[in-house]
């Protein structure tokens, strides 16, 4: 869920993933299942940011997206659905 108190005024094209495992991958998929971005989060923190671009550095459009967060230590995964509105 988006927190209305969190804003990035200097970076409008940015999504934050908070409270994620410190050693994980985040795969971003379109609503039809196309993988558009893979983020390797291995810095040990619980936060990661995505600049809303694809692997080929194209800006994503409005739509429904899925984030598959795979915990590399516990071998578990969580799926989150979110919308981008431009």
C-alpha positions in Angstrom: 0.0 0.0 0.0 1.2 3.5 -0.8 1.7 5.7 2.2 0.4 9.2 1.6 3.1 10.7 3.8 5.9 9.4 1.7 6.8 11.5 -1.3 9.8 11.9 -3.6 9.3 15.4 -4.9 12.7 15.5 -6.7 12.1 12.0 -8.3 8.5 11.5 -9.5 9.3 8.2 -11.2 10.2 6.1 -8.2 8.6 3.3 -6.2 9.9 2.1 -2.9 9.8 -1.4 -1.6 9.9 -1.2 2.2 10.5 -4.0 4.8 11.8 -6.5 2.3 14.4 -9.2 3.0 18.0 -8.0 3.0 19.0 -10.6 0.5 16.4 -11.0 -2.2 15.5 -10.4 -5.8 12.5 -8.4 -7.0 11.1 -9.3 -10.4 8.6 -6.9 -11.9 6.0 -8.3 -14.3 3.3 -6.7 -16.5 -0.2 -7.8 -16.0 0.2 -10.3 -18.9 3.3 -11.9 -17.3 6.1 -10.2 -19.2 9.2 -9.8 -17.0 10.3 -6.2 -17.4 12.8 -5.6 -14.6 15.0 -7.7 -12.3 16.4 -6.0 -9.2 19.0 -7.8 -7.1 18.7 -6.5 -3.6 21.7 -7.8 -1.6 22.8 -4.9 0.5 21.2 -6.3 3.7 18.9 -3.3 4.2 15.1 -3.6 4.1 14.5 -1.0 1.5 14.8 -0.9 -2.3 13.8 1.6 -4.9 12.8 1.2 -8.6 12.9 4.1 -11.1 10.0 2.7 -13.2 12.1 1.7 -16.1 12.4 -1.7 -17.9 15.6 -3.7 -18.4 16.0 -1.9 -21.7 15.7 1.5 -20.0 12.2 2.4 -21.2 9.8 4.2 -18.9 6.8 2.0 -18.0 3.3 3.0 -18.9 0.2 3.2 -16.7 -1.1 -0.2 -15.8 -1.2 -3.1 -13.3 2.1 -4.7 -12.3 3.3 -7.5 -10.1 6.4 -7.6 -7.9 7.7 -11.1 -7.1 10.0 -10.7 -4.1 12.1 -13.9 -3.6 13.9 -14.2 -0.2 17.2 -15.8 -1.2 18.0 -16.9 2.4 14.7 -18.4 3.4 13.8 -19.6 -0.1 10.3 -18.0 0.1 8.5 -15.6 -2.2 5.9 -12.9 -1.9 3.8 -11.5 -4.7 2.6 -7.9 -4.6 0.2 -6.2 -7.1 0.4 -2.5 -7.7 -0.8 0.1 -10.2 1.0 2.9 -12.0 -1.1 5.9 -13.0 0.5 8.5 -15.1 
